[in-house]
Amino acid sequence: MCLTKRTEEDDLSLYYGVGLDRLQELIELTFRYFFEDAWNVRFRRLLLISQYRDERCRAIYRQLYRDYCVEFQKHLFQHLMDSGELRREDPEAVAIEFYSPIYLLLHTCDSLEEARPAIRVHVEQFLKNYRRGHMV
């Protein structure tokens, strides 16, 4: 969902018309990598610590764990707004609103199991706020 630069080939249709349960599954699958891939966890922590001493580490950290994620989600939310799935808002602001709690959980939880309850509540609330014409 966000560790690589977004391309036109990204399959955004995965997210069209999905119910809350399926959306929860997709989000958990995406962020499982962030929490459970040992290499990724160590790399993220190394970049997080090193960003204060090395400008290159700061740039890589921000690019991989902030900018690409927000850019992908901005593009996704723009498509969901264009298709009528979500109410029309500023897609970048919506992406930041969506990703910020998950970003916080990535930095404060030791596992997906620990983060899962908060992610579920967040996604449910997010859909209540932004979904158009669909039951959650």
Backbone hydrogen bonds in HBPLUS format (Angstrom, degrees):
<---DONOR---> <-ACCEPTOR-->    atom                        ^
c    i                          cat <-CA-CA->   ^        H-A-AA   ^      H-
h    n   atom  resd res      DA  || num        DHA   H-A  angle D-A-AA Bond
n    s   type  num  typ     dist DA aas  dist angle  dist       angle   num
A0010-ASP N   A0007-THR O   3.17 MM   3  5.62 167.1  2.19 112.5 116.6     1
A0015-TYR N   A0012-LEU O   3.05 MM   3  5.88 163.3  2.08 123.9 127.7     2
A0016-TYR N   A0013-SER O   3.15 MM   3  5.18 161.6  2.18 107.0 112.5     3
A0023-LEU N   A0019-GLY O   2.97 MM   4  6.15 162.8  2.00 156.0 161.6     4
A0024-GLN N   A0020-LEU O   2.86 MM   4  6.03 159.0  1.90 153.3 159.0     5
A0025-GLU N   A0021-ASP O   3.04 MM   4  6.33 155.7  2.10 146.0 152.3     6
A0026-LEU N   A0022-ARG O   2.93 MM   4  6.24 162.5  1.96 154.3 158.2     7
A0027-ILE N   A0023-LEU O   2.96 MM   4  6.14 164.9  1.98 154.8 158.5     8
A0028-GLU N   A0024-GLN O   2.89 MM   4  6.05 161.9  1.92 150.6 156.2     9
A0029-LEU N   A0025-GLU O   2.84 MM   4  6.03 156.5  1.90 151.7 158.3    10
A0030-THR N   A0026-LEU O   3.03 MM   4  6.20 156.9  2.08 144.4 150.6    11
A0031-PHE N   A0027-ILE O   2.97 MM   4  6.19 169.6  1.98 156.1 158.1    12
A0032-ARG N   A0028-GLU O   2.84 MM   4  5.72 125.0  2.15 140.0 152.4    13
A0035-PHE N   A0031-PHE O   3.19 MM   4  6.51 149.3  2.29 147.4 154.9    14
A0035-PHE N   A0032-ARG O   3.12 MM   3  5.23 121.4  2.48  97.9 112.2    15
A0036-GLU N   A0032-ARG O   2.68 MM   4  5.64 160.2  1.72 163.9 169.7    16
A0037-ASP N   A0033-TYR O   3.14 MM   4  5.11 158.1  2.19 127.8 131.7    17
A0041-VAL N   A0037-ASP O   2.91 MM   4  6.16 163.6  1.93 163.6 168.9    18
A0042-ARG N   A0038-ALA O   3.05 MM   4  6.23 168.3  2.07 150.0 152.9    19
A0043-PHE N   A0039-TRP O   2.86 MM   4  6.01 163.9  1.88 154.2 159.5    20
A0044-ARG N   A0040-ASN O   2.83 MM   4  5.94 166.5  1.85 153.3 156.8    21
A0045-ARG N   A0041-VAL O   3.05 MM   4  6.22 164.1  2.07 148.5 152.9    22
A0046-LEU N   A0042-ARG O   2.86 MM   4  6.04 156.8  1.91 149.8 156.7    23
A0047-LEU N   A0043-PHE O   2.90 MM   4  6.14 166.6  1.92 155.0 158.1    24
A0048-LEU N   A0044-ARG O   2.84 MM   4  5.98 157.1  1.89 148.0 155.4    25
A0049-ILE N   A0045-ARG O   3.00 MM   4  6.19 162.0  2.03 149.5 152.7    26
A0050-SER N   A0046-LEU O   2.87 MM   4  5.93 162.5  1.90 150.6 156.6    27
A0051-GLN N   A0047-LEU O   2.88 MM   4  5.70 133.5  2.09 146.9 154.0    28
A0053-ARG N   A0050-SER O   2.98 MM   3  5.47 157.9  2.03 117.5 124.3    29
A0054-ASP N   A0050-SER O   2.99 MM   4  5.98 145.7  2.11 160.6 171.4    30
A0058-ARG N   A0054-ASP O   3.07 MM   4  6.44 156.7  2.13 151.5 158.5    31
A0059-ALA N   A0055-GLU O   2.92 MM   4  6.20 157.5  1.98 149.4 155.2    32
A0060-ILE N   A0056-ARG O   2.97 MM   4  6.21 160.8  2.01 149.7 154.7    33
A0061-TYR N   A0057-CYS O   2.85 MM   4  5.95 167.7  1.86 152.4 156.4    34
A0062-ARG N   A0058-ARG O   2.96 MM   4  6.09 171.5  1.97 151.5 154.0    35
A0063-GLN N   A0059-ALA O   2.94 MM   4  5.98 154.8  2.00 142.4 150.2    36
A0064-LEU N   A0060-ILE O   2.88 MM   4  6.01 173.1  1.89 159.2 160.3    37
A0065-TYR N   A0061-TYR O   2.93 MM   4  5.80 167.4  1.94 154.9 159.2    38
A0066-ARG N   A0062-ARG O   3.06 MM   4  5.00 133.1  2.28 125.5 130.7    39
A0067-ASP N   A0062-ARG O   2.72 MM   5  5.97 160.3  1.76 161.7 167.2    40
A0068-TYR N   A0063-GLN O   2.98 MM   5  5.80 160.8  2.02 151.0 154.7    41
A0070-VAL N   A0066-ARG O   3.00 MM   4  6.19 169.0  2.01 161.7 164.7    42
A0071-GLU N   A0067-ASP O   2.87 MM   4  5.99 159.4  1.91 150.5 157.1    43
A0072-PHE N   A0068-TYR O   2.89 MM   4  6.04 164.5  1.92 150.3 153.9    44
A0073-GLN N   A0069-CYS O   3.00 MM   4  6.17 170.6  2.01 151.9 154.9    45
A0074-LYS N   A0070-VAL O   2.78 MM   4  5.86 151.0  1.87 146.4 155.1    46
A0075-HIS N   A0071-GLU O   3.05 MM   4  6.25 162.6  2.08 148.3 152.1    47
A0076-LEU N   A0072-PHE O   2.85 MM   4  6.15 161.2  1.89 152.8 158.7    48
A0077-PHE N   A0073-GLN O   2.78 MM   4  5.89 170.4  1.79 152.5 155.1    49
A0078-GLN N   A0074-LYS O   2.90 MM   4  6.05 151.0  1.98 145.3 153.7    50
A0079-HIS N   A0075-HIS O   3.06 MM   4  6.35 159.3  2.10 149.2 153.7    51
A0080-LEU N   A0076-LEU O   2.92 MM   4  6.23 156.7  1.97 151.0 158.3    52
A0081-MET N   A0077-PHE O   2.82 MM   4  5.97 144.4  1.95 143.9 153.3    53
A0082-ASP N   A0078-GLN O   2.85 MM   4  6.08 158.0  1.90 147.8 154.4    54
A0083-SER N   A0079-HIS O   2.92 MM   4  6.11 143.8  2.05 143.8 153.2    55
A0085-GLU N   A0080-LEU O   2.78 MM   5  4.99 124.5  2.08 158.9 166.2    56
A0086-LEU N   A0080-LEU O   3.10 MM   6  5.56 155.9  2.16 116.9 118.1    57
A0084-GLY N   A0081-MET O   3.09 MM   3  5.05 152.8  2.17  99.8 108.3    58
A0132-ARG N   A0085-GLU O   3.02 MM  47  5.64 164.4  2.04 141.9 139.7    59
A0087-ARG N   A0130-TYR O   2.80 MM  43  5.58 161.1  1.84 162.0 168.5    60
A0094-VAL N   A0090-ASP O   3.00 MM   4  6.27 158.1  2.05 157.1 164.2    61
A0095-ALA N   A0091-PRO O   2.90 MM   4  6.02 154.3  1.97 141.1 148.2    62
A0096-ILE N   A0092-GLU O   2.96 MM   4  6.20 159.3  2.00 149.5 154.6    63
A0097-GLU N   A0093-ALA O   2.92 MM   4  6.10 157.1  1.97 144.3 151.2    64
A0098-PHE N   A0094-VAL O   2.84 MM   4  6.04 152.2  1.91 148.0 155.7    65
A0099-TYR N   A0095-ALA O   2.87 MM   4  5.99 170.4  1.88 153.5 156.2    66
A0100-SER N   A0096-ILE O   2.98 MM   4  5.73 156.7  2.03 146.7 151.7    67
A0102-ILE N   A0099-TYR O   3.03 MM   3  5.23 114.8  2.47 104.7 121.1    68
A0103-TYR N   A0099-TYR O   2.81 MM   4  6.00 160.7  1.85 165.1 171.9    69
A0104-LEU N   A0100-SER O   2.98 MM   4  6.23 157.1  2.04 151.1 157.1    70
A0105-LEU N   A0101-PRO O   2.96 MM   4  6.23 156.6  2.02 144.5 150.5    71
A0106-LEU N   A0102-ILE O   2.89 MM   4  6.18 149.7  1.98 149.3 157.6    72
A0107-HIS N   A0104-LEU O   3.08 MM   3  5.31 134.7  2.29 101.1 113.2    73
A0108-THR N   A0105-LEU O   3.23 MM   3  5.04 150.5  2.32  96.3 104.9    74
A0109-CYS N   A0105-LEU O   2.90 MM   4  5.42 144.9  2.02 150.4 150.0    75
A0115-ALA N   A0111-SER O   3.14 MM   4  6.43 152.5  2.22 140.8 148.5    76
A0116-ARG N   A0112-LEU O   2.65 MM   4  5.59 145.4  1.77 157.6 165.5    77
A0118-ALA N   A0115-ALA O   3.07 MM   3  5.62 117.6  2.48 116.9 130.9    78
A0119-ILE N   A0115-ALA O   2.98 MM   4  6.14 158.5  2.02 155.9 162.1    79
A0120-ARG N   A0116-ARG O   2.87 MM   4  6.04 164.7  1.90 162.0 165.1    80
A0121-VAL N   A0117-PRO O   3.12 MM   4  6.32 163.2  2.15 146.7 150.7    81
A0122-HIS N   A0118-ALA O   2.93 MM   4  6.04 160.8  1.97 145.9 151.9    82
A0123-VAL N   A0119-ILE O   2.89 MM   4  6.10 166.2  1.91 157.2 159.7    83
A0124-GLU N   A0120-ARG O   3.03 MM   4  6.17 164.9  2.06 149.1 153.6    84
A0125-GLN N   A0121-VAL O   2.97 MM   4  6.15 164.1  1.99 152.2 156.5    85
A0126-PHE N   A0122-HIS O   2.81 MM   4  5.95 158.8  1.85 151.3 158.2    86
A0127-LEU N   A0123-VAL O   2.95 MM   4  6.15 163.7  1.97 152.3 155.4    87
A0128-LYS N   A0124-GLU O   3.05 MM   4  6.30 153.7  2.12 144.6 152.1    88
A0129-ASN N   A0125-GLN O   3.03 MM   4  6.28 147.1  2.15 146.1 154.6    89
A0129-ASN N   A0126-PHE O   3.13 MM   3  5.18 121.9  2.48  94.7 109.0    90
A0130-TYR N   A0126-PHE O   2.98 MM   4  6.18 143.8  2.11 148.1 158.5    91
A0131-ARG N   A0127-LEU O   2.87 MM   4  5.03 161.7  1.91 137.1 141.1    92
